[in-house]
Amino acid sequence: MSLSDPTTAVPQPQLTETGFIAPSEQDILAGRVSDFNMALGGTANPALNTPQGQLALSDTAVLGAAFAALLSLFNGIDPASASGRMQEAIGRLYFMERRAATPTTVTVQATLNNPGQTIAAGTVVASDPNGLLYSTPSAVTLPQGAQTATLDLACTTAGAIPCPAQSLQLYQGGLGIASLTNPAPGSMGSEAENRTDFETRRRNSVAANSRSQNASLMGALLELDGVTDAYVMDNPSGNATTINGAPMEPHALYVLVEGGTETAIGQAILTKKPPGIATMGERLVTVQDTNPVYDGNRPSYTFRYDRPQPVPVSVAVTLEQSDSVPSDVVAQVQAAIMGVLTAGRYRARMGGTLYASRLSAVVDALGDWAEVLSLTLSTANTSGQTRLKLPINQLPTVTPATITVELV
């Protein structure tokens, strides 16, 4: 064959309207065997254990790997299938970076012995039985004349770390605190952002570019560092009412945020909410409008918002007993369920619905031994549910300790 006009029996890859199509490795191998046979005069032995057969196998491996890399590259251009570095490249078009792991956060009730003292940001205040430490994300001034105070703490180790109720204790003295405890479980942090969560946030970020819509504010809140969940809704009527299980004041905007600093939350509210609309919630944050148009005479605004109340959810799994059930069945089932509820499309969120069927499916997928007889969800107020939806201001919290497995 001429070097200026090469030919091969290997099928050519195609770039069509439906995407990149590469030949199968079986077709590549058949083509390379044919090429070598032609080059050797047409009488070569086609067996793969011959020198020419071995060369054909090597060429097939090289071409197959190259075509696979090209296919991965083309798939990475589509946000629906992109992952890894290609997904991060798409994210940069939206000025986004993949989020690192976030810490577990928890609200503690502290008994004071020195009201008025200021605790610096980053001070370790509490510890759990496993030796994990919890610190103040921002500076806290203990209220004057009070005997107790509420503090928000964050675990110094990032990741999905459980923090059951009543599990924390005071770590050190000299902070103005005599003792403390956490009446409710903490909100578990998250591992480094996975492919599904990154793509969901990218889609939500489109709404964050707008203003004066609930979705605008919610998108902006979800973009804040340390925020793991947010929800925004309003009551357009002139009467107090209940929406999604939460009491709503008339003509008010209700902002719920899990994670993030109060200053960043306040700035997001200032930037995105419609002017003149009241906010509601137990938390207060005052921020200043830094728009240069005010030229040194910047106004300040005080907004209200809420943190969701963590609600422990118990998951009861009943499996059929058999000789093939592994010894670590409990750990496997707990890990599978936690994988669904802490990351991805079906993770536990404010306003979301937990379906027992979805959890049952991931347990079934553990192997032929995993025959699920029943799987139910329960809280302190409900039991034996196959579908669980909490009021919007409550955050379902599941830990490995609240997942039980029974073999019958």
Secondary structure, DSSP 4 states (H G I P E B T S, - for coil): --TTS---SSPPPEEETTEEE---HHHHHHHHHHHHHHHTTS-----TTSHHHHHHHHHHHHHHHHHHHHHHHHHHTSTTT--HHHHHHHHHHTT------BEEEEEEEEEESSTTPEEPTT-EEEE-TTS-EEE-SS-EEPPTT-SEEEEEEEEEEESS----TT--EE--SSSSEEEEE-SSPPBP-B-S--HHHHHHHHHHHHHHTS-SSHHHHHHHHHTSTT--EEEEEEE-SSS-EEETTEEE-TTEEEEEEESS-HHHHHHHHHHHSPTT-EEESSEEEEEE---GGGTT---EEEEEEBPPEEEE-EEEEEE---TTS-TTHHHHHHHHHHHHHHSSTT---TT-EEEHHHHHHHHHTT-TT--EEEEEEE-SS--SBSEEE--TTEEEE--GGGEEEEE-
